[in-house]
Amino acid sequence: MPDWSDVVRIGSALPEVEESTWYRTPALKVRGRGFARLRTEAEGGLVLMCSLAEKEALLASGDPAFFTTAHYDGHGSVLVDLDRVDPQQLAELVEEAWRRRAPATVLRRHDG
């Protein structure tokens, strides 16, 4: 089962990612823009930026690894249960979250 160190490893392989904090919790940012955030232990889960359509699809899939709360209604982010998420899918979602927040110049350089 993946944990925060796996999220950091995946994210750190992408250009210009830095470990930081966001809402006083551990986070990953690209040029200062957050794309992944570990919620407090009491809250549980990992916040990943995504499109609303992707969020709806993940939630509709019935996969218990994905959830949301009323706080995130209408927001382009999904909550991920690290104890339940498939590691390969987590890697894809972390990269997609990075792509949503990375500046165009960083994306162009990365994509070559």
C-alpha positions in Angstrom: 0.0 0.0 0.0 1.4 3.4 -0.9 2.1 6.1 1.6 3.1 9.8 1.5 6.7 8.9 0.8 5.6 7.1 -2.4 3.6 10.2 -3.4 6.8 12.3 -2.9 8.9 9.8 -4.9 6.4 9.9 -7.8 6.1 13.7 -7.7 9.8 14.4 -7.3 10.5 12.6 -10.6 8.6 15.4 -12.3 10.2 18.7 -13.2 10.3 21.6 -10.7 8.5 19.8 -7.9 9.2 20.8 -4.4 8.1 19.5 -1.1 6.3 22.1 0.9 3.2 22.7 3.0 -0.3 23.7 2.1 -2.9 24.4 4.7 -0.2 23.4 7.3 0.0 19.9 5.9 2.7 18.2 3.8 2.3 19.0 0.1 3.9 18.9 -3.4 4.0 22.0 -5.5 5.2 22.9 -8.9 6.5 26.5 -9.1 4.6 27.3 -5.9 1.3 25.8 -7.1 0.0 22.9 -5.1 -1.1 19.7 -6.8 -1.0 17.1 -3.9 -1.6 17.6 -0.2 -1.8 15.1 2.6 -4.7 15.8 4.8 -4.4 15.6 8.6 -4.6 12.2 10.2 -8.1 13.1 11.6 -9.3 14.1 8.1 -7.6 11.2 6.3 -6.7 10.9 2.6 -4.6 12.6 0.0 -6.0 15.6 -2.0 -5.1 15.5 -5.7 -6.0 18.2 -8.2 -8.1 16.9 -11.2 -10.8 18.0 -13.6 -14.4 17.9 -12.4 -15.1 15.3 -15.1 -12.3 13.1 -13.9 -13.4 13.5 -10.3 -16.9 12.4 -11.2 -15.6 9.4 -13.1 -13.4 8.3 -10.2 -16.2 8.7 -7.7 -18.7 6.9 -10.1 -16.3 4.0 -10.5 -17.3 2.6 -7.1 -13.6 2.2 -6.2 -13.4 2.7 -2.4 -10.0 4.4 -2.9 -11.7 7.6 -4.1 -14.0 9.8 -2.1 -14.9 13.4 -1.4 -16.5 15.5 1.3 -19.0 18.4 1.1 -16.0 20.8 1.5 -14.7 19.7 -2.0 -18.1 19.8 -3.8 -17.7 21.7 -7.1 -13.9 21.7 -6.8 -11.5 20.1 -9.1 -9.9 17.8 -6.6 -10.4 14.2 -5.4 -9.6 12.6 -2.1 -7.6 9.4 -2.3 -7.4 6.7 0.4 -3.7 5.7 0.2 -4.5 2.4 2.0 -6.8 1.4 -0.9 -5.4 3.0 -4.1 -3.7 0.9 -6.8 0.0 2.1 -6.9 0.0 2.4 -10.7 -3.2 4.4 -10.7 -1.8 6.6 -8.0 1.3 7.4 -10.1 -1.0 8.3 -13.1 -3.1 10.6 -10.9 -0.1 12.3 -9.3 1.3 13.1 -12.8 -2.1 14.3 -14.0 -2.4 16.5 -11.0 1.1 17.9 -11.7 0.1 18.5 -15.3 -3.0 20.5 -14.2 -0.9 22.9 -12.1 2.4 23.1 -14.0 3.0 26.2 -16.1 2.9 25.7 -19.8 6.7 26.3 -20.1 7.4 23.5 -17.7 5.0 21.2 -19.5 6.6 22.0 -22.9 10.1 21.3 -21.6 9.0 18.1 -20.0 7.1 16.8 -23.0 9.9 17.8 -25.4 
